[in-house]
């Protein structure tokens, strides 16, 4: 009788299955191969470790940099962050990070290191991101790394702490979703147009609860940098992560990078494994979407959500053309954006152009923009940034900047009037000095066009790097097919260099080997860590006033804007909750009509929202912190952003999904200022005046943890033996995932045999 064969599996299934440490009650415990850390979502995590007496379990699996709120001005006179960063809260976060990496022994790319850059650019750049790995970062755009066939997703600060302490993370299995893009892309259409088109088709909640695999002939033809741009914006489609199966294009990109497997036996073994990372024939997807490449033309956003897209030759939409349930959001978006229905997109004038971000801050992005400038001048079009427009270009890393300068791209940009900056997140989220002023309109290569995303009152339109360059030159949104004409496929005569030209070789065999750190008892770091749970407030029955809200897609930027993320604490954010809609952005005064500014809702402990996708957007745990600090411990909505929902549970808060009819009923109760009771033990919402209660369901394990006030780290440490057994297997089967010596200041590690006595922490 033939041996039974396993069921066909998707790419996501395979990577998930290869990382299961323990599967029992509650979520599956996954091992996390790669952890990226930055200054904004980590201070409270390190403080949590310190308070609990815990160490970082695997320093060799963590890479740290600064990016979100550092200045992008010239570093010519840089001496230290203490003297260079003027903004007090930003400086405090960066100084805290530098102190933390020293205390916990982590690899750090600081502002004086040419490898510093945006986390999602330096990871792939260094070969830290590899196929088949699990990758996490306290940033929602961690989905970028899925372009390599990695399972990569954003996390909140509590989960950052969890990975630092245990190198694992409890995770529920997501649904499988495939977006198949077939055909040849028309001229002038790039990866940013592809992903904006996709989000326009599926909506910002289309991928909720799912991991998207991007497939098809169109995707297979893309470069790694183009694939990264597409996976980067998976989160804007509501997905937990985005993935693309690795292939020869992937392997060629990774070969020889500092943290890639060593050439020779190790490289061959890695590639042999990577080639198995593709969906099996016959594997089933829960959701499938088909896209024709020929249907995509240069695309731009018009509203305040990434799903608000229109072709560049289209017009501003009319609210009357949408279902009645969506018109309120459309009207609000148009009012905020200062647009009139029916206006051709190419007649809309801009004030600023921003080029950068983890979506489009790579060398290929810069080359595409430079080609537009060259073609425009050759065709007799504008060769300078339009009068009255400020345009800035921010490389994604120090190495991207160095490569662009070697290719002469900076000369092209500066000659045309662009401001050439240093590496960082910059105006993408405006936590740094690079911001829009109220009412300013920006052509942007970033990933989000939420209200106030690039500055309070600022108006953001998302588009490709080429489209941003064209808009900067003309002063209006412009179809690059018009500005480039028959030069669309020309390379512009650019000098193309290699990333490897900017790494100084060093022999890893000559690197010093330090002894493996042991505790007095000879135990591993996790065995020596405190097993006791820090604990959370218990959630049994919550009684209180419920505040009514109706908007859909209430994003984390709206819940707590970026200017309030510069904190080292988890508390004190309640006064800033819903800042963009609770206060006048110009005067800071309360808006009297906003529900939380009125009695009795000023004292709400429950929030009833009838709009779907509450908490979409960023992974910032500051959103639930702000709600909690205000006093709101329970949110009821039709659906939630995946990361926000998880972050709520991590903070002892209860997100409840209910059918629309039940929410409409509770909305009426809340609008009347009535008190509700959330009975978690019996899983019912108790209504006032003897009205019928409304039942709800919550994951049994999450319910158990909330009722008993249990935190995840304490629970995970009960499985320390499973973690150690998994690590033994990992070192045997995938040895290239252990740290093997990391040279400093951008040196290239030469391919040599791995020394037997090199320890995991030696990089």
FENBELLIN-V717754 format. One record per backbone hydrogen bond with DSSP energy under -0.5 kcal/mol. CO is the residue of the C=O (numbers start at 1). NH is the residue of the N-H. E is the energy in kcal/mol with one decimal. If there is no record, write none. Layout:
co:CO nh:NH e:E
co:CO nh:NH e:E
This chain:
co:9 nh:280 e:-3.0
co:10 nh:14 e:-2.2
co:11 nh:15 e:-2.1
co:12 nh:16 e:-2.6
co:13 nh:17 e:-2.9
co:14 nh:18 e:-2.0
co:16 nh:19 e:-1.7
co:17 nh:20 e:-1.1
co:19 nh:21 e:-0.6
co:19 nh:31 e:-2.6
co:22 nh:29 e:-3.0
co:28 nh:30 e:-0.7
co:28 nh:171 e:-3.4
co:29 nh:21 e:-3.4
co:29 nh:22 e:-1.3
co:30 nh:169 e:-2.1
co:31 nh:33 e:-0.6
co:34 nh:136 e:-2.4
co:35 nh:63 e:-2.4
co:36 nh:138 e:-0.7
co:37 nh:65 e:-2.2
co:39 nh:43 e:-0.5
co:42 nh:45 e:-0.5
co:42 nh:46 e:-2.3
co:43 nh:47 e:-2.1
co:44 nh:48 e:-1.8
co:45 nh:49 e:-1.9
co:46 nh:50 e:-2.5
co:47 nh:51 e:-2.7
co:48 nh:52 e:-1.7
co:49 nh:53 e:-0.7
co:49 nh:54 e:-2.7
co:50 nh:53 e:-0.9
co:55 nh:57 e:-0.6
co:58 nh:61 e:-2.0
co:59 nh:62 e:-1.3
co:61 nh:35 e:-2.6
co:62 nh:107 e:-0.7
co:63 nh:37 e:-2.3
co:64 nh:109 e:-2.9
co:67 nh:425 e:-2.4
co:67 nh:426 e:-0.5
co:72 nh:422 e:-2.7
co:75 nh:78 e:-2.1
co:80 nh:83 e:-0.6
co:80 nh:84 e:-1.8
co:81 nh:85 e:-2.1
co:84 nh:86 e:-0.7
co:87 nh:91 e:-2.6
co:88 nh:92 e:-2.2
co:89 nh:93 e:-1.9
co:90 nh:94 e:-2.1
co:91 nh:95 e:-2.8
co:92 nh:96 e:-2.3
co:93 nh:97 e:-2.1
co:94 nh:98 e:-2.4
co:95 nh:99 e:-2.2
co:96 nh:100 e:-2.4
co:97 nh:101 e:-2.6
co:98 nh:102 e:-1.4
co:99 nh:103 e:-2.3
co:100 nh:104 e:-2.6
co:101 nh:105 e:-0.8
co:101 nh:106 e:-2.0
co:107 nh:64 e:-2.2
co:108 nh:110 e:-0.8
co:109 nh:66 e:-0.8
co:110 nh:113 e:-1.9
co:113 nh:116 e:-2.1
co:116 nh:398 e:-2.8
co:118 nh:121 e:-2.4
co:118 nh:122 e:-2.4
co:119 nh:123 e:-1.7
co:121 nh:125 e:-1.8
co:122 nh:126 e:-2.2
co:123 nh:127 e:-0.6
co:123 nh:128 e:-1.8
co:123 nh:129 e:-1.4
co:124 nh:127 e:-1.0
co:126 nh:259 e:-3.1
co:128 nh:130 e:-0.5
co:130 nh:133 e:-1.4
co:133 nh:151 e:-2.7
co:134 nh:33 e:-0.5
co:134 nh:34 e:-2.3
co:135 nh:153 e:-2.1
co:136 nh:36 e:-2.5
co:137 nh:139 e:-2.7
co:137 nh:155 e:-2.0
co:139 nh:142 e:-1.4
co:140 nh:143 e:-0.9
co:141 nh:144 e:-1.9
co:142 nh:145 e:-1.7
co:143 nh:146 e:-1.7
co:144 nh:147 e:-1.8
co:145 nh:148 e:-1.8
co:145 nh:150 e:-0.7
co:146 nh:149 e:-2.0
co:146 nh:244 e:-2.2
co:149 nh:132 e:-1.5
co:150 nh:152 e:-1.0
co:151 nh:135 e:-2.3
co:153 nh:137 e:-0.9
co:156 nh:160 e:-1.9
co:157 nh:161 e:-2.4
co:158 nh:162 e:-1.7
co:159 nh:163 e:-2.4
co:160 nh:164 e:-2.4
co:161 nh:165 e:-2.2
co:162 nh:166 e:-2.1
co:162 nh:168 e:-0.5
co:163 nh:167 e:-2.7
co:164 nh:57 e:-3.0
co:167 nh:32 e:-2.5
co:169 nh:30 e:-2.5
co:171 nh:28 e:-1.9
co:175 nh:177 e:-0.5
co:175 nh:211 e:-2.6
co:176 nh:286 e:-1.8
co:176 nh:287 e:-1.6
co:177 nh:213 e:-3.1
co:178 nh:180 e:-0.6
co:178 nh:289 e:-2.5
co:179 nh:181 e:-0.6
co:179 nh:215 e:-2.5
co:180 nh:182 e:-0.6
co:180 nh:291 e:-3.0
co:181 nh:218 e:-1.9
co:181 nh:219 e:-0.7
co:182 nh:293 e:-2.9
co:186 nh:189 e:-1.6
co:188 nh:190 e:-0.5
co:190 nh:194 e:-1.9
co:191 nh:195 e:-2.4
co:192 nh:196 e:-2.2
co:193 nh:197 e:-2.3
co:194 nh:198 e:-2.3
co:195 nh:199 e:-2.5
co:196 nh:200 e:-2.1
co:197 nh:201 e:-1.5
co:198 nh:202 e:-2.7
co:199 nh:203 e:-2.7
co:203 nh:206 e:-1.2
co:205 nh:208 e:-1.4
co:207 nh:210 e:-2.2
co:209 nh:175 e:-2.9
co:210 nh:212 e:-0.5
co:210 nh:240 e:-3.1
co:210 nh:241 e:-0.8
co:211 nh:177 e:-2.1
co:212 nh:214 e:-0.6
co:212 nh:243 e:-2.7
co:213 nh:179 e:-2.4
co:213 nh:215 e:-0.5
co:215 nh:181 e:-3.0
co:216 nh:220 e:-2.1
co:217 nh:221 e:-1.1
co:219 nh:222 e:-1.4
co:223 nh:227 e:-2.2
co:224 nh:228 e:-2.4
co:225 nh:229 e:-1.6
co:226 nh:230 e:-1.6
co:227 nh:231 e:-2.6
co:228 nh:232 e:-2.5
co:229 nh:233 e:-1.0
co:230 nh:233 e:-0.6
co:231 nh:234 e:-1.7
co:232 nh:235 e:-0.6
co:233 nh:236 e:-0.7
co:233 nh:237 e:-0.6
co:234 nh:237 e:-1.3
co:234 nh:239 e:-1.7
co:235 nh:238 e:-1.7
co:237 nh:207 e:-3.3
co:238 nh:209 e:-0.6
co:241 nh:212 e:-2.6
co:243 nh:214 e:-2.7
co:247 nh:251 e:-2.3
co:248 nh:252 e:-2.4
co:249 nh:253 e:-1.6
co:250 nh:254 e:-1.9
co:251 nh:255 e:-2.0
co:254 nh:257 e:-2.2
co:257 nh:260 e:-1.8
co:262 nh:267 e:-1.7
co:264 nh:268 e:-2.5
co:265 nh:269 e:-2.3
co:266 nh:270 e:-2.3
co:267 nh:271 e:-2.7
co:268 nh:272 e:-2.1
co:269 nh:273 e:-1.8
co:270 nh:274 e:-2.9
co:271 nh:275 e:-2.2
co:273 nh:276 e:-1.6
co:274 nh:277 e:-1.8
co:276 nh:278 e:-2.0
co:277 nh:246 e:-0.5
co:280 nh:283 e:-2.0
co:287 nh:178 e:-2.4
co:289 nh:180 e:-2.8
co:291 nh:182 e:-2.2
co:291 nh:293 e:-0.6
co:292 nh:295 e:-1.7
co:293 nh:186 e:-0.5
co:293 nh:296 e:-1.8
co:298 nh:312 e:-2.5
co:300 nh:310 e:-2.5
co:305 nh:308 e:-2.3
co:307 nh:309 e:-2.0
co:308 nh:302 e:-2.7
co:308 nh:303 e:-0.9
co:310 nh:300 e:-2.1
co:311 nh:314 e:-2.6
co:314 nh:345 e:-2.4
co:316 nh:342 e:-3.3
co:318 nh:321 e:-2.4
co:319 nh:322 e:-1.9
co:323 nh:326 e:-2.0
co:323 nh:327 e:-0.9
co:324 nh:327 e:-0.6
co:324 nh:328 e:-0.6
co:326 nh:330 e:-1.9
co:327 nh:331 e:-2.9
co:328 nh:332 e:-2.1
co:329 nh:333 e:-2.3
co:330 nh:334 e:-2.5
co:331 nh:335 e:-2.3
co:332 nh:336 e:-2.6
co:333 nh:337 e:-2.7
co:334 nh:338 e:-0.9
co:334 nh:339 e:-2.0
co:340 nh:343 e:-1.8
co:343 nh:316 e:-2.4
co:344 nh:347 e:-2.0
co:345 nh:348 e:-1.6
co:347 nh:349 e:-0.6
co:348 nh:477 e:-1.7
co:351 nh:390 e:-2.1
co:352 nh:443 e:-2.3
co:353 nh:392 e:-2.5
co:354 nh:445 e:-1.5
co:355 nh:394 e:-3.1
co:356 nh:360 e:-0.7
co:357 nh:361 e:-0.5
co:361 nh:396 e:-2.5
co:362 nh:366 e:-1.8
co:363 nh:367 e:-2.2
co:364 nh:368 e:-2.0
co:365 nh:369 e:-1.8
co:366 nh:370 e:-2.4
co:367 nh:371 e:-2.2
co:368 nh:372 e:-1.2
co:369 nh:373 e:-1.7
co:370 nh:374 e:-2.4
co:371 nh:375 e:-2.8
co:372 nh:376 e:-2.5
co:373 nh:377 e:-1.9
co:374 nh:378 e:-2.2
co:375 nh:379 e:-2.1
co:376 nh:381 e:-3.3
co:377 nh:380 e:-1.4
co:386 nh:389 e:-2.0
co:389 nh:391 e:-0.5
co:390 nh:353 e:-2.3
co:391 nh:419 e:-2.8
co:392 nh:355 e:-1.9
co:393 nh:395 e:-0.5
co:393 nh:421 e:-2.5
co:395 nh:424 e:-1.0
co:396 nh:118 e:-3.0
co:397 nh:401 e:-2.2
co:398 nh:402 e:-2.2
co:399 nh:403 e:-2.4
co:400 nh:404 e:-2.8
co:401 nh:405 e:-2.2
co:402 nh:406 e:-1.9
co:403 nh:407 e:-1.6
co:404 nh:409 e:-2.3
co:404 nh:410 e:-0.6
co:405 nh:408 e:-0.8
co:407 nh:495 e:-0.7
co:408 nh:412 e:-1.6
co:409 nh:413 e:-2.6
co:410 nh:414 e:-2.9
co:411 nh:415 e:-2.5
co:412 nh:416 e:-1.4
co:413 nh:417 e:-0.6
co:413 nh:418 e:-2.7
co:414 nh:417 e:-0.9
co:416 nh:385 e:-3.2
co:418 nh:420 e:-0.6
co:419 nh:393 e:-3.0
co:419 nh:421 e:-0.6
co:425 nh:428 e:-1.8
co:426 nh:429 e:-1.0
co:426 nh:430 e:-1.3
co:426 nh:431 e:-0.5
co:433 nh:435 e:-1.1
co:437 nh:440 e:-2.3
co:440 nh:459 e:-3.1
co:441 nh:351 e:-2.8
co:441 nh:352 e:-2.3
co:442 nh:444 e:-0.6
co:442 nh:461 e:-2.4
co:443 nh:354 e:-2.9
co:444 nh:463 e:-1.9
co:450 nh:453 e:-1.9
co:452 nh:455 e:-1.1
co:454 nh:436 e:-3.2
co:455 nh:458 e:-2.9
co:457 nh:439 e:-2.7
co:458 nh:452 e:-0.9
co:458 nh:460 e:-0.6
co:459 nh:442 e:-2.9
co:461 nh:444 e:-2.9
co:462 nh:301 e:-1.4
co:464 nh:468 e:-2.2
co:465 nh:469 e:-2.4
co:466 nh:470 e:-2.1
co:467 nh:471 e:-2.4
co:468 nh:472 e:-2.5
co:469 nh:473 e:-1.8
co:470 nh:474 e:-2.1
co:471 nh:475 e:-2.7
co:472 nh:386 e:-2.9
co:475 nh:350 e:-2.4
co:478 nh:480 e:-0.6
co:479 nh:482 e:-1.7
co:479 nh:483 e:-1.4
co:480 nh:484 e:-2.5
co:481 nh:485 e:-0.9
co:484 nh:487 e:-2.1
co:485 nh:488 e:-1.0
co:487 nh:490 e:-1.3
co:491 nh:494 e:-1.1
co:494 nh:496 e:-0.6
co:495 nh:497 e:-0.5
co:498 nh:501 e:-1.7
co:499 nh:502 e:-1.8
co:500 nh:503 e:-1.2
co:503 nh:505 e:-0.6
co:504 nh:748 e:-3.0
co:506 nh:508 e:-0.7
co:506 nh:750 e:-2.4
co:507 nh:510 e:-1.6
co:508 nh:511 e:-1.4
co:512 nh:514 e:-0.6
co:519 nh:522 e:-2.6
co:523 nh:519 e:-1.1
co:524 nh:528 e:-1.9
co:525 nh:529 e:-0.9
co:538 nh:540 e:-0.6
co:540 nh:680 e:-2.4
co:540 nh:681 e:-0.6
co:541 nh:543 e:-0.6
co:542 nh:678 e:-3.2
co:544 nh:676 e:-2.7
co:545 nh:605 e:-2.0
co:545 nh:606 e:-1.6
co:547 nh:608 e:-3.0
co:549 nh:610 e:-2.1
co:551 nh:611 e:-0.5
co:553 nh:555 e:-1.0
co:554 nh:615 e:-2.9
co:554 nh:616 e:-0.6
co:555 nh:558 e:-0.6
co:555 nh:559 e:-1.8
co:556 nh:560 e:-2.7
co:559 nh:578 e:-3.0
co:561 nh:564 e:-1.8
co:562 nh:565 e:-2.1
co:565 nh:567 e:-2.2
co:573 nh:576 e:-1.3
co:574 nh:577 e:-1.1
co:576 nh:579 e:-1.7
co:578 nh:581 e:-1.4
co:578 nh:582 e:-1.8
co:579 nh:583 e:-2.1
co:582 nh:591 e:-2.6
co:583 nh:585 e:-0.6
co:584 nh:588 e:-3.3
co:589 nh:584 e:-2.8
co:590 nh:592 e:-0.7
co:591 nh:594 e:-1.8
co:594 nh:597 e:-2.0
co:595 nh:598 e:-1.6
co:598 nh:602 e:-1.1
co:600 nh:603 e:-1.6
co:601 nh:604 e:-1.6
co:605 nh:633 e:-2.3
co:605 nh:634 e:-1.0
co:606 nh:547 e:-2.8
co:607 nh:609 e:-0.6
co:607 nh:636 e:-3.2
co:608 nh:549 e:-2.7
co:612 nh:553 e:-3.1
co:613 nh:616 e:-1.2
co:614 nh:641 e:-2.6
co:616 nh:556 e:-2.3
co:620 nh:623 e:-1.2
co:621 nh:625 e:-2.1
co:622 nh:626 e:-2.6
co:623 nh:627 e:-2.1
co:624 nh:628 e:-3.0
co:625 nh:629 e:-2.8
co:626 nh:630 e:-1.9
co:627 nh:631 e:-1.4
co:627 nh:632 e:-2.6
co:631 nh:633 e:-0.6
co:633 nh:654 e:-2.7
co:634 nh:607 e:-2.2
co:635 nh:656 e:-3.0
co:636 nh:609 e:-3.1
co:637 nh:658 e:-1.5
co:639 nh:614 e:-2.3
co:641 nh:645 e:-2.5
co:642 nh:646 e:-1.9
co:643 nh:647 e:-2.7
co:644 nh:648 e:-2.1
co:645 nh:649 e:-1.7
co:646 nh:650 e:-2.0
co:647 nh:651 e:-0.8
co:648 nh:651 e:-1.2
co:648 nh:653 e:-2.6
co:649 nh:652 e:-1.6
co:653 nh:655 e:-0.6
co:654 nh:635 e:-1.7
co:654 nh:656 e:-0.5
co:656 nh:637 e:-2.3
co:659 nh:663 e:-2.1
co:660 nh:664 e:-2.6
co:661 nh:665 e:-1.7
co:662 nh:666 e:-2.3
co:663 nh:667 e:-2.7
co:664 nh:668 e:-1.5
co:665 nh:669 e:-1.6
co:666 nh:670 e:-2.9
co:667 nh:671 e:-2.8
co:668 nh:672 e:-1.3
co:669 nh:674 e:-2.1
co:670 nh:673 e:-1.8
co:674 nh:546 e:-1.0
co:676 nh:544 e:-2.5
co:677 nh:679 e:-0.8
co:677 nh:686 e:-3.2
co:678 nh:542 e:-2.2
co:678 nh:680 e:-1.0
co:679 nh:683 e:-0.9
co:679 nh:684 e:-1.8
co:683 nh:696 e:-2.2
co:684 nh:679 e:-2.5
co:684 nh:686 e:-0.7
co:685 nh:687 e:-0.6
co:685 nh:694 e:-2.1
co:686 nh:677 e:-1.8
co:688 nh:691 e:-1.8
co:693 nh:695 e:-0.5
co:694 nh:685 e:-3.1
co:699 nh:703 e:-2.7
co:700 nh:704 e:-2.2
co:701 nh:705 e:-2.4
co:702 nh:706 e:-2.5
co:703 nh:707 e:-2.6
co:704 nh:708 e:-1.8
co:705 nh:709 e:-0.8
co:705 nh:710 e:-2.2
co:706 nh:539 e:-2.5
co:706 nh:709 e:-0.6
co:709 nh:536 e:-1.8
co:711 nh:715 e:-1.3
co:712 nh:716 e:-2.7
co:713 nh:717 e:-2.5
co:715 nh:718 e:-1.0
co:716 nh:719 e:-2.8
co:717 nh:720 e:-1.1
co:719 nh:723 e:-1.8
co:720 nh:724 e:-2.2
co:721 nh:725 e:-2.2
co:722 nh:726 e:-2.2
co:723 nh:727 e:-2.2
co:724 nh:728 e:-1.8
co:725 nh:729 e:-1.9
co:726 nh:730 e:-2.8
co:727 nh:731 e:-2.4
co:728 nh:732 e:-1.5
co:729 nh:733 e:-3.0
co:730 nh:734 e:-2.6
co:734 nh:737 e:-2.1
co:735 nh:738 e:-1.7
co:741 nh:743 e:-0.6
co:744 nh:747 e:-0.7
co:746 nh:504 e:-1.0
co:748 nh:506 e:-2.6
co:748 nh:750 e:-0.6
co:750 nh:752 e:-0.8
co:755 nh:758 e:-1.2
co:759 nh:762 e:-1.6
co:760 nh:739 e:-0.5
co:761 nh:763 e:-1.7
